[in-house]
């Protein structure tokens, strides 16, 4: 998605950015990992299957939900499951849908960079919904430390 130079520029910009440390810290991602690893993943749509309503949309990776969790549709937290290791959640996708007047968060588990890009393209095919990726941070802000 970004060239090596663009990635370096983003990293350099964020190195001194205290707000980034507060907004994207390790404790948040620890909670996301706990939600995932304490739940059972149910795959409801296999890779290359057609969306049940929008037949022009084909799932780029397996898609499902976490059993015993809740999301906006009461179906469980949504998950895109890639071909890689599921040792931790590295990326979330946030989708804004103007038809449903809704914002939805989905977990990307074991997704390669190429699969993440495919998922983003899949979700951004319509003019009514647009999505962004949020990547895992590992900073622990000073206010989150306890003695």
DSSP file (Angstrom, degrees, kcal/mol; ACC not computed):
  #  RESIDUE AA STRUCTURE BP1 BP2  ACC     N-H-->O    O-->H-N    N-H-->O    O-->H-N    TCO  KAPPA ALPHA  PHI   PSI    X-CA   Y-CA   Z-CA
    1    1 A X              0   0    0      0, 0.0     2,-0.3     0, 0.0   113,-0.0   0.000 360.0 360.0 360.0 -46.1    0.0    0.0    0.0
    2    2 A X        -     0   0    0      1,-0.0     2,-0.1     2,-0.0     0, 0.0  -0.864 360.0-118.5-113.0 149.1    2.8    2.4    0.9
    3    3 A X     >  -     0   0    0     -2,-0.3     4,-2.4     1,-0.1     5,-0.2  -0.326  34.9-103.7 -73.3 166.7    6.3    2.6   -0.6
    4    4 A X  H  > S+     0   0    0      1,-0.2     4,-2.2     2,-0.2     5,-0.1   0.892 123.8  50.6 -60.1 -40.1    9.3    2.0    1.7
    5    5 A X  H  > S+     0   0    0      2,-0.2     4,-2.2     1,-0.2    -1,-0.2   0.888 109.3  50.3 -65.9 -39.4   10.0    5.8    1.7
    6    6 A X  H  > S+     0   0    0      2,-0.2     4,-2.2     1,-0.2    -2,-0.2   0.911 110.0  50.7 -64.5 -41.6    6.4    6.6    2.6
    7    7 A X  H  X S+     0   0    0     -4,-2.4     4,-2.5     1,-0.2    -2,-0.2   0.916 110.2  49.8 -61.3 -43.1    6.5    4.1    5.5
    8    8 A X  H  X S+     0   0    0     -4,-2.2     4,-2.8     1,-0.2    -1,-0.2   0.898 110.2  50.9 -61.8 -40.6    9.7    5.7    6.8
    9    9 A X  H  X S+     0   0    0     -4,-2.2     4,-2.2     2,-0.2    -1,-0.2   0.896 110.6  48.6 -64.7 -40.1    8.1    9.1    6.6
   10   10 A X  H  X S+     0   0    0     -4,-2.2     4,-2.0     2,-0.2    -2,-0.2   0.930 112.9  47.6 -65.0 -45.4    5.1    7.9    8.6
   11   11 A X  H  X S+     0   0    0     -4,-2.5     4,-1.5     1,-0.2    -2,-0.2   0.931 112.6  48.7 -62.3 -46.2    7.3    6.3   11.2
   12   12 A X  H  X S+     0   0    0     -4,-2.8     4,-0.6     1,-0.2     3,-0.2   0.895 110.9  51.1 -61.2 -40.4    9.5    9.4   11.6
   13   13 A X  H  < S+     0   0    0     -4,-2.2     3,-0.4     1,-0.2    -1,-0.2   0.882 113.9  44.3 -63.7 -38.3    6.4   11.6   11.9
   14   14 A X  H >< S+     0   0    0     -4,-2.0     3,-1.6     1,-0.2    -1,-0.2   0.665  90.5  84.3 -83.0 -16.5    5.0    9.4   14.6
   15   15 A X  H 3< S+     0   0    0     -4,-1.5    -1,-0.2     1,-0.3    -2,-0.1   0.877 103.2  31.7 -56.8 -39.1    8.2    9.0   16.6
   16   16 A X  T 3< S+     0   0    0     -4,-0.6     2,-1.1    -3,-0.4    -1,-0.3   0.297  92.2 112.8 -98.7  10.0    7.7   12.3   18.5
   17   17 A X    X>  -     0   0    0     -3,-1.6     4,-1.1     1,-0.2     3,-0.5  -0.709  40.5-178.0 -91.1  96.2    3.9   12.1   18.4
   18   18 A X  H 3> S+     0   0    0     -2,-1.1     4,-1.6     1,-0.2     3,-0.2   0.840  81.5  61.5 -61.3 -34.8    2.7   11.6   22.1
   19   19 A X  H 3> S+     0   0    0      1,-0.2     4,-2.6     2,-0.2    -1,-0.2   0.877  98.2  56.8 -62.2 -36.9   -0.9   11.5   20.9
   20   20 A X  H <> S+     0   0    0     -3,-0.5     4,-2.2     1,-0.2    -1,-0.2   0.898 104.9  52.1 -59.9 -39.9   -0.2    8.4   18.9
   21   21 A X  H  < S+     0   0    0     -4,-1.1   120,-0.4    -3,-0.2    -1,-0.2   0.864 112.7  44.9 -65.1 -35.8    1.1    6.6   22.0
   22   22 A X  H  < S+     0   0    0     -4,-1.6     3,-0.4     1,-0.2    -2,-0.2   0.894 117.5  43.4 -74.1 -40.5   -2.0    7.5   23.9
   23   23 A X  H  < S+     0   0    0     -4,-2.6     2,-0.3     1,-0.2    -2,-0.2   0.789 122.3  33.5 -78.6 -28.8   -4.4    6.5   21.1
   24   24 A X  S  < S+     0   0    0     -4,-2.2   115,-0.7    -5,-0.2    -1,-0.2  -0.560  83.6 156.0-130.5  66.5   -2.8    3.2   20.0
   25   25 A X  B >>  -a  139   0A   0     -3,-0.4     4,-1.4    -2,-0.3     3,-0.6  -0.523  53.5-111.1-103.2 165.8   -1.3    1.6   23.0
   26   26 A X  H 3> S+     0   0    0    113,-2.5     4,-2.1     1,-0.2     5,-0.1   0.808 111.4  60.5 -61.6 -34.6   -0.3   -1.9   23.9
   27   27 A X  H 3> S+     0   0    0    112,-0.3     4,-1.7     1,-0.2    -1,-0.2   0.878 102.3  52.7 -65.8 -36.5   -3.1   -2.3   26.6
   28   28 A X  H <> S+     0   0    0     -3,-0.6     4,-1.8     1,-0.2     3,-0.2   0.951 111.7  45.8 -59.5 -48.8   -5.8   -1.8   24.0
   29   29 A X  H  X S+     0   0    0     -4,-1.4     4,-2.6     1,-0.2    60,-0.2   0.819 106.6  59.2 -68.1 -30.3   -4.4   -4.5   21.7
   30   30 A X  H  X S+     0   0    0     -4,-2.1     4,-2.2     2,-0.2    -1,-0.2   0.903 106.1  48.9 -61.5 -40.5   -4.0   -6.8   24.7
   31   31 A X  H  X S+     0   0    0     -4,-1.7     4,-2.4    -3,-0.2    -2,-0.2   0.893 109.7  51.5 -66.2 -39.9   -7.8   -6.5   25.2
   32   32 A X  H  X S+     0   0    0     -4,-1.8     4,-2.2     2,-0.2    -2,-0.2   0.933 110.3  48.9 -62.0 -45.5   -8.4   -7.2   21.5
   33   33 A X  H  X S+     0   0    0     -4,-2.6     4,-3.2     1,-0.2     5,-0.3   0.910 109.9  52.4 -59.0 -42.7   -6.2  -10.3   21.8
   34   34 A X  H  X S+     0   0    0     -4,-2.2     4,-1.6     1,-0.2    -1,-0.2   0.914 107.9  50.7 -62.4 -43.5   -8.0  -11.5   24.9
   35   35 A X  H  < S+     0   0    0     -4,-2.4    -1,-0.2     2,-0.2    -2,-0.2   0.933 115.5  43.3 -57.1 -45.9  -11.4  -11.1   23.1
   36   36 A X  H >< S+     0   0    0     -4,-2.2     3,-1.4     1,-0.2    -2,-0.2   0.953 116.5  43.7 -67.1 -50.7  -10.2  -13.2   20.2
   37   37 A X  H 3< S+     0   0    0     -4,-3.2    -1,-0.2     1,-0.3    -2,-0.2   0.655 111.6  53.9 -76.1 -13.9   -8.3  -15.9   22.1
   38   38 A X  T 3< S+     0   0    0     -4,-1.6     2,-0.3    -5,-0.3    -1,-0.3   0.336 106.1  64.7 -97.2   7.3  -11.1  -16.4   24.7
   39   39 A X  S <  S-     0   0    0     -3,-1.4     2,-0.5    -4,-0.2    29,-0.1  -0.844  83.1-114.2-125.9 161.9  -13.8  -16.9   22.0
   40   40 A X        -     0   0    0     27,-0.4    27,-3.1    -2,-0.3     2,-0.5  -0.851  27.7-133.4 -97.1 128.6  -14.4  -19.5   19.3
   41   41 A X  E     -B   66   0B   0     -2,-0.5     2,-0.6    25,-0.2    25,-0.2  -0.716  17.7-163.7 -83.1 123.8  -14.1  -18.4   15.7
   42   42 A X  E     -B   65   0B   0     23,-3.0    23,-2.1    -2,-0.5     2,-0.7  -0.945  10.4-146.6-107.8 116.2  -17.0  -19.5   13.6
   43   43 A X  E     +B   64   0B   0     -2,-0.6    21,-0.3    21,-0.2     3,-0.1  -0.745  25.1 168.9 -84.2 117.5  -16.3  -19.2    9.8
   44   44 A X  E     +     0   0B   0     19,-1.7     2,-0.4    -2,-0.7    20,-0.2   0.650  68.1  34.0-103.1 -20.6  -19.6  -18.4    8.1
   45   45 A X  E    S-B   63   0B   0     18,-2.5    18,-3.0     4,-0.0    -1,-0.3  -0.960  77.0-143.1-140.0 119.8  -18.2  -17.5    4.6
   46   46 A X    >   -     0   0    0     -2,-0.4     3,-2.0    16,-0.2    13,-0.2  -0.360  40.3 -77.7 -77.8 158.4  -15.3  -19.3    3.1
   47   47 A X  T 3  S+     0   0    0      1,-0.3    13,-0.2    13,-0.1    -1,-0.2  -0.272 119.5  19.4 -52.5 138.8  -12.7  -17.5    0.9
   48   48 A X  T 3  S+     0   0    0     11,-3.3    -1,-0.3     1,-0.3     2,-0.2   0.501  92.5 134.4  72.7   8.5  -14.0  -17.0   -2.6
   49   49 A X    <   -     0   0    0     -3,-2.0    10,-2.7    10,-0.2     2,-0.3  -0.547  59.0-110.4 -83.4 157.7  -17.6  -17.3   -1.6
   50   50 A X  B     -G   58   0C   0      8,-0.2     8,-0.2    -2,-0.2     5,-0.1  -0.662  32.1-104.3 -90.1 139.0  -20.2  -14.8   -2.8
   51   51 A X        -     0   0    0      6,-2.8     6,-0.1     3,-0.5    -1,-0.1  -0.352  29.0-127.7 -58.2 138.8  -21.8  -12.3   -0.5
   52   52 A X  S    S+     0   0    0      1,-0.2     3,-0.2     3,-0.0    -1,-0.1   0.754 102.2  22.4 -66.7 -24.4  -25.4  -13.4    0.3
   53   53 A X  S    S+     0   0    0      1,-0.2     2,-1.0     4,-0.0    -1,-0.2   0.802 123.6  48.8-106.9 -46.3  -27.0  -10.0   -0.6
   54   54 A X    >   -     0   0    0      1,-0.1     3,-2.2     3,-0.1    -3,-0.5  -0.787  66.8-172.7-101.8  92.3  -24.5   -8.3   -3.0
   55   55 A X  T 3  S+     0   0    0     -2,-1.0    -1,-0.1     1,-0.3    -3,-0.0   0.577  78.5  65.2 -68.8 -10.7  -23.7  -11.1   -5.5
   56   56 A X  T 3  S+     0   0    0     -6,-0.1     2,-0.5    -3,-0.1    -1,-0.3   0.563  86.5  87.5 -85.0  -7.8  -20.9   -9.1   -7.1
   57   57 A X    <   -     0   0    0     -3,-2.2    -6,-2.8    -6,-0.1     2,-0.5  -0.815  58.4-170.4 -97.9 127.4  -18.8   -9.2   -3.9
   58   58 A X  B     -G   50   0C   0     -2,-0.5    -8,-0.2    -8,-0.2     2,-0.2  -0.969  28.2-116.4-118.7 127.0  -16.5  -12.2   -3.4
   59   59 A X        -     0   0    0    -10,-2.7   -11,-3.3    -2,-0.5   -10,-0.2  -0.422  17.2-157.5 -65.5 126.2  -14.8  -12.7    0.0
   60   60 A X  S    S+     0   0    0     -2,-0.2     2,-0.3   -13,-0.2    -1,-0.1   0.716  76.7   8.1 -79.2 -20.6  -11.0  -12.5   -0.4
   61   61 A X  S    S-     0   0    0    -15,-0.1    21,-0.2   -12,-0.1   -12,-0.2  -0.882 103.8 -63.9-144.1 173.5  -10.4  -14.5    2.8
   62   62 A X  E     - C   0  81B   0     19,-1.2    19,-2.6    -2,-0.3     2,-0.4  -0.338  53.0-161.0 -60.8 146.7  -12.5  -16.6    5.2
   63   63 A X  E     +BC  45  80B   0    -18,-3.0   -18,-2.5    17,-0.2   -19,-1.7  -0.990  26.4 120.4-134.8 140.9  -15.0  -14.5    7.1
   64   64 A X  E     -BC  43  79B   0     15,-2.6    15,-2.5    -2,-0.4     2,-0.3  -0.824  43.7 -98.6-166.9-152.2  -16.9  -15.2   10.3
   65   65 A X  E     -BC  42  78B   0    -23,-2.1   -23,-3.0    13,-0.3     2,-0.6  -0.960  30.0-101.5-149.3 162.4  -17.5  -14.1   13.9
   66   66 A X  E >   -B   41   0B   0     11,-1.9     3,-1.1    -2,-0.3    11,-0.5  -0.806  41.0-126.0 -91.0 120.2  -16.5  -14.8   17.5
   67   67 A X  T 3  S+     0   0    0    -27,-3.1   -27,-0.4    -2,-0.6     3,-0.1  -0.303  90.9  22.4 -62.8 146.9  -19.0  -16.9   19.3
   68   68 A X  T 3  S+     0   0    0      1,-0.3     2,-0.3   -29,-0.1    -1,-0.2   0.738 103.1 102.7  65.0  26.0  -20.4  -15.5   22.6
   69   69 A X    <   -     0   0    0     -3,-1.1     2,-0.4     6,-0.1    -1,-0.3  -0.834  62.6-132.4-125.6 170.3  -19.5  -11.9   21.7
   70   70 A X        +     0   0    0     -2,-0.3     2,-0.2     6,-0.2     7,-0.1  -0.974  23.9 168.5-128.5 137.9  -21.8   -9.1   20.5
   71   71 A X    >   -     0   0    0     -2,-0.4     3,-1.8     5,-0.1     6,-0.1  -0.654  58.8 -73.3-127.2-168.8  -21.5   -6.6   17.6
   72   72 A X  T 3  S+     0   0    0      1,-0.3     5,-0.1    -2,-0.2    32,-0.0   0.801 133.7  45.3 -60.9 -30.5  -24.0   -4.2   16.0
   73   73 A X  T 3  S-     0   0    0      3,-0.2    -1,-0.3     0, 0.0    -3,-0.0   0.368 110.8-119.5 -93.5   4.6  -25.9   -7.0   14.3
   74   74 A X  S <  S+     0   0    0     -3,-1.8    -2,-0.1     1,-0.1     3,-0.1   0.645  87.0 111.4  66.6  15.8  -25.9   -9.2   17.5
   75   75 A X  S    S-     0   0    0      1,-0.3     2,-0.1    -8,-0.0    -6,-0.1   0.569  85.2 -94.0 -95.1 -10.6  -24.0  -11.9   15.5
   76   76 A X        -     0   0    0    -11,-0.1    -1,-0.3    -8,-0.1    -3,-0.2  -0.300  60.4 -45.1 109.7 158.8  -20.7  -11.6   17.3
   77   77 A X        -     0   0    0    -11,-0.5   -11,-1.9    -2,-0.1     2,-0.1  -0.413  67.3-119.3 -63.2 129.5  -17.5   -9.6   16.6
   78   78 A X  E     -Cd  65 106B   0     27,-0.5    29,-2.7   -13,-0.2     2,-0.4  -0.441  31.6-169.0 -76.6 143.7  -16.7  -10.0   12.9
   79   79 A X  E     -Cd  64 107B   0    -15,-2.5   -15,-2.6    27,-0.2     2,-0.6  -0.998  20.4-156.4-137.4 132.4  -13.4  -11.5   11.8
   80   80 A X  E     -Cd  63 108B   0     27,-3.0    29,-2.9    -2,-0.4     2,-0.7  -0.958  22.9-155.7-100.0 121.7  -11.6  -11.8    8.5
   81   81 A X  E     -Cd  62 109B   0    -19,-2.6   -19,-1.2    -2,-0.6    29,-0.2  -0.883  11.4-167.8-108.2 112.6   -9.2  -14.8    8.8
   82   82 A X        -     0   0    0     27,-3.2    29,-0.2    -2,-0.7   -21,-0.1  -0.041  36.4 -96.1 -85.6-169.3   -6.2  -14.8    6.5
   83   83 A X  S    S+     0   0    0      2,-0.0    28,-0.2    29,-0.0    27,-0.1   0.489  92.8  83.1 -90.1  -5.2   -3.7  -17.5    5.7
   84   84 A X  S    S-     0   0    0     26,-3.4     2,-0.1     1,-0.2    27,-0.0  -0.120  90.7 -59.9 -92.4-171.5   -1.1  -16.6    8.2
   85   85 A X        -     0   0    0      1,-0.1     3,-0.3    26,-0.1    25,-0.3  -0.337  33.1-148.0 -68.9 147.8   -0.5  -17.2   11.9
   86   86 A X        +     0   0    0      1,-0.2     3,-0.1    23,-0.1    -1,-0.1  -0.253  55.2 127.1-110.3  44.0   -3.1  -16.1   14.5
   87   87 A X  S    S-     0   0    0      1,-0.2     2,-0.3     0, 0.0    -1,-0.2   0.738  82.3  -9.6 -75.6 -22.4   -0.6  -15.4   17.3
   88   88 A X  S    S-     0   0    0     -3,-0.3     2,-0.6   -52,-0.0    22,-0.5  -0.969  75.4 -97.6-164.1 162.3   -2.0  -11.9   17.8
   89   89 A X  E     +E  109   0B   0     -2,-0.3    20,-0.1   -60,-0.2   -56,-0.1  -0.792  38.4 172.1 -87.1 121.7   -4.4   -9.4   16.2
   90   90 A X  E     +     0   0B   0     18,-0.7    46,-2.8    -2,-0.6     2,-0.3   0.637  59.7  30.3-102.9 -18.9   -2.3   -7.0   14.2
   91   91 A X  E     -EF 108 135B   0     17,-0.9    17,-2.3    44,-0.2     2,-0.3  -0.999  53.4-165.6-147.7 143.3   -5.0   -5.0   12.3
   92   92 A X  E     -EF 107 134B   0     42,-2.5    42,-2.7    -2,-0.3     2,-0.4  -0.880  15.0-145.4-116.5 155.8   -8.5   -3.8   12.7
   93   93 A X  E     -EF 106 133B   0     13,-2.5    13,-2.6    -2,-0.3     2,-0.5  -0.993   8.0-160.8-121.4 134.5  -10.8   -2.5   10.0
   94   94 A X  E     -EF 105 132B   0     38,-2.5    38,-2.1    -2,-0.4     2,-0.4  -0.964   9.2-165.2-114.7 125.7  -13.3    0.3   10.7
   95   95 A X  E     -EF 104 131B   0      9,-3.1     9,-2.6    -2,-0.5     2,-0.5  -0.933   9.2-158.5-116.2 132.3  -16.1    0.7    8.2
   96   96 A X  E     -EF 103 130B   0     34,-3.0    34,-2.0    -2,-0.4     2,-0.5  -0.948  11.3-169.9-107.8 123.4  -18.5    3.7    7.9
   97   97 A X  E  >> -EF 102 129B   0      5,-3.0     5,-2.2    -2,-0.5     4,-0.8  -0.950  12.9-171.2-119.5 113.8  -21.7    2.9    6.1
   98   98 A X  T  45S+     0   0    0     30,-2.7    -1,-0.1    -2,-0.5    31,-0.1   0.725  86.3  56.0 -79.8 -20.3  -24.0    5.8    5.2
   99   99 A X  T  45S+     0   0    0     29,-0.5    -1,-0.2     1,-0.2    30,-0.1   0.927 118.4  32.4 -73.1 -45.2  -26.9    3.6    4.1
  100  100 A X  T  45S-     0   0    0     28,-0.2    -2,-0.2     2,-0.1    -1,-0.2   0.586 103.6-132.3 -82.8 -10.4  -27.1    1.8    7.5
  101  101 A X  T  <5 +     0   0    0     -4,-0.8     2,-0.3     1,-0.2    -3,-0.2   0.974  65.5 126.3  52.8  58.2  -25.9    5.0    9.3
  102  102 A X  E   < - E   0  97B   0     -5,-2.2    -5,-3.0     2,-0.0     2,-0.4  -0.953  57.4-147.0-145.8 154.4  -23.4    2.8   11.1
  103  103 A X  E     - E   0  96B   0     -2,-0.3     2,-0.4    -7,-0.2    -7,-0.2  -0.997  24.4-171.4-123.5 134.2  -19.8    2.3   12.0
  104  104 A X  E     - E   0  95B   0     -9,-2.6    -9,-3.1    -2,-0.4     2,-0.4  -0.960  12.3-152.4-130.6 143.3  -18.5   -1.3   12.3
  105  105 A X  E     - E   0  94B   0     -2,-0.4   -27,-0.5   -11,-0.2     2,-0.3  -0.950  14.4-175.6-116.0 134.7  -15.2   -2.7   13.5
  106  106 A X  E     -dE  78  93B   0    -13,-2.6   -13,-2.5    -2,-0.4     2,-0.3  -0.962  21.8-125.3-129.1 147.2  -13.8   -6.0   12.3
  107  107 A X  E     -dE  79  92B   0    -29,-2.7   -27,-3.0    -2,-0.3     2,-0.6  -0.720  12.1-150.7 -90.0 140.0  -10.8   -8.0   13.4
  108  108 A X  E     -dE  80  91B   0    -17,-2.3   -17,-0.9    -2,-0.3   -18,-0.7  -0.961  19.7-170.6-108.4 116.5   -8.2   -9.1   10.8
  109  109 A X  E     -dE  81  89B   0    -29,-2.9   -27,-3.2    -2,-0.6   -25,-0.2  -0.928  63.3 -12.6-116.1 124.3   -6.5  -12.3   12.0
  110  110 A X  S    S+     0   0    0    -22,-0.5   -26,-3.4    -2,-0.5     2,-0.4   0.793  88.5 157.6  63.0  29.4   -3.5  -13.9   10.4
  111  111 A X        -     0   0    0    -29,-0.2    -1,-0.2   -28,-0.2     2,-0.1  -0.725  35.8-139.0 -92.5 133.8   -3.7  -11.6    7.3
  112  112 A X     >  -     0   0    0     -2,-0.4     4,-2.6     1,-0.1     5,-0.2  -0.386  33.9-102.3 -75.4 164.0   -0.7  -11.0    5.2
  113  113 A X  H  > S+     0   0    0      1,-0.2     4,-2.0     2,-0.2     5,-0.1   0.885 126.0  51.9 -55.4 -38.1   -0.2   -7.4    3.8
  114  114 A X  H  > S+     0   0    0      2,-0.2     4,-2.1     1,-0.2    -1,-0.2   0.902 110.0  48.0 -65.9 -40.1   -1.6   -8.6    0.5
  115  115 A X  H  > S+     0   0    0      2,-0.2     4,-2.6     1,-0.2    -2,-0.2   0.889 108.9  54.1 -67.6 -38.3   -4.7  -10.0    2.1
  116  116 A X  H  X S+     0   0    0     -4,-2.6     4,-2.3     1,-0.2    -2,-0.2   0.916 109.5  48.0 -59.8 -42.3   -5.2   -6.8    4.1
  117  117 A X  H  X S+     0   0    0     -4,-2.0     4,-2.3     2,-0.2    -2,-0.2   0.903 110.8  50.8 -65.6 -40.5   -5.2   -4.9    0.9
  118  118 A X  H  X S+     0   0    0     -4,-2.1     4,-2.6     2,-0.2    -2,-0.2   0.906 110.5  49.7 -61.8 -41.8   -7.6   -7.3   -0.7
  119  119 A X  H  X S+     0   0    0     -4,-2.6     4,-2.6     2,-0.2    -2,-0.2   0.917 110.3  50.0 -63.3 -43.8  -10.0   -6.9    2.3
  120  120 A X  H  X S+     0   0    0     -4,-2.3     4,-1.5     2,-0.2    -2,-0.2   0.907 112.1  47.2 -63.2 -41.4   -9.8   -3.2    2.1
  121  121 A X  H  < S+     0   0    0     -4,-2.3    -2,-0.2     2,-0.2    -1,-0.2   0.915 111.3  52.5 -63.8 -42.6  -10.6   -3.3   -1.7
  122  122 A X  H >< S+     0   0    0     -4,-2.6     3,-0.9     1,-0.2    -2,-0.2   0.918 113.3  43.1 -57.5 -46.7  -13.5   -5.7   -1.0
  123  123 A X  H 3< S+     0   0    0     -4,-2.6     3,-0.4     1,-0.2    -1,-0.2   0.730 112.5  52.9 -75.6 -22.5  -14.9   -3.4    1.7
  124  124 A X  T 3< S+     0   0    0     -4,-1.5    -1,-0.2    -5,-0.2    -2,-0.2   0.176  75.7 102.7-100.1  17.4  -14.4   -0.2   -0.4
  125  125 A X  S <  S+     0   0    0     -3,-0.9     2,-0.3    -4,-0.1    -1,-0.2   0.763  73.3  63.6 -71.2 -25.2  -16.2   -1.3   -3.6
  126  126 A X  S    S-     0   0    0     -3,-0.4     3,-0.5     3,-0.3     0, 0.0  -0.696  76.3-135.8-102.6 152.9  -19.4    0.6   -2.9
  127  127 A X  S    S+     0   0    0     -2,-0.3    -1,-0.1     1,-0.2   -29,-0.1   0.611 103.4  61.5 -76.0 -12.0  -19.8    4.4   -2.6
  128  128 A X  S    S+     0   0    0      1,-0.2   -30,-2.7   -31,-0.1   -29,-0.5   0.638 105.6  43.0 -92.3 -15.9  -22.0    3.9    0.5
  129  129 A X  E     +F   97   0B   0     -3,-0.5     2,-0.4   -32,-0.2    -3,-0.3  -0.997  60.4 178.8-133.6 134.0  -19.3    2.2    2.7
  130  130 A X  E     -F   96   0B   0    -34,-2.0   -34,-3.0    -2,-0.4     2,-0.3  -0.984   9.5-164.6-132.3 146.3  -15.7    3.1    3.1
  131  131 A X  E     -F   95   0B   0     -2,-0.4     2,-0.3   -36,-0.2   -36,-0.2  -0.905   7.4-164.0-132.2 154.3  -13.2    1.5    5.4
  132  132 A X  E     -F   94   0B   0    -38,-2.1   -38,-2.5    -2,-0.3     2,-0.4  -0.944  21.1-122.4-132.7 156.6   -9.8    2.1    6.9
  133  133 A X  E     -F   93   0B   0     -2,-0.3     2,-0.5   -40,-0.2   -40,-0.2  -0.781  14.5-160.1 -96.9 143.3   -7.2   -0.1    8.6
  134  134 A X  E     -F   92   0B   0    -42,-2.7   -42,-2.5    -2,-0.4     2,-0.2  -0.988  16.2-150.4-121.2 119.2   -5.9    0.5   12.1
  135  135 A X  E     -F   91   0B   0     -2,-0.5   -44,-0.2   -44,-0.2   -45,-0.1  -0.612  25.3 -93.2 -94.6 150.6   -2.6   -1.2   12.8
  136  136 A X        -     0   0    0    -46,-2.8     2,-0.3    -2,-0.2    -1,-0.1  -0.290  36.5-159.6 -61.2 135.7   -1.4   -2.5   16.1
  137  137 A X        -     0   0    0   -112,-0.2  -108,-0.2     2,-0.1  -112,-0.1  -0.731  10.5-159.9-106.9 164.2    0.8   -0.2   18.2
  138  138 A X        +     0   0    0     -2,-0.3     2,-0.3  -114,-0.1  -113,-0.1   0.209  47.5 121.9-130.6  15.9    3.0   -1.3   21.0
  139  139 A X  B     -a   25   0A   0   -115,-0.7  -113,-2.5  -119,-0.1     2,-0.6  -0.610  46.1-155.7 -83.2 138.0    3.5    1.8   23.1
  140  140 A X        -     0   0    0     -2,-0.3  -118,-0.1  -115,-0.2     5,-0.1  -0.943  21.6-138.0-110.1 108.8    2.6    1.8   26.8
  141  141 A X    >   -     0   0    0     -2,-0.6     3,-1.7  -120,-0.4     4,-0.4  -0.274  17.5-116.6 -67.0 153.2    1.9    5.4   27.8
  142  142 A X  G >  S+     0   0    0      1,-0.3     3,-1.3     2,-0.2    -1,-0.1   0.828 113.3  60.9 -59.7 -33.7    3.2    6.7   31.1
  143  143 A X  G 3  S+     0   0    0      1,-0.3    -1,-0.3     3,-0.0    -2,-0.1   0.685 100.4  56.2 -68.6 -15.9   -0.4    7.3   32.4
  144  144 A X  G <  S+     0   0    0     -3,-1.7    -1,-0.3     2,-0.0     2,-0.2   0.529  86.0 101.5 -92.3  -6.7   -1.1    3.6   32.0
  145  145 A X    <   -     0   0    0     -3,-1.3     2,-0.4    -4,-0.4    -3,-0.0  -0.533  53.6-163.7 -79.7 142.4    1.7    2.4   34.2
  146  146 A X              0   0    0     -2,-0.2    -2,-0.0     1,-0.1    -3,-0.0  -0.942 360.0 360.0-122.8 151.0    1.1    1.3   37.7
  147  147 A X              0   0    0     -2,-0.4    -1,-0.1     0, 0.0    -2,-0.0   0.458 360.0 360.0 -92.8 360.0    3.6    0.9   40.5
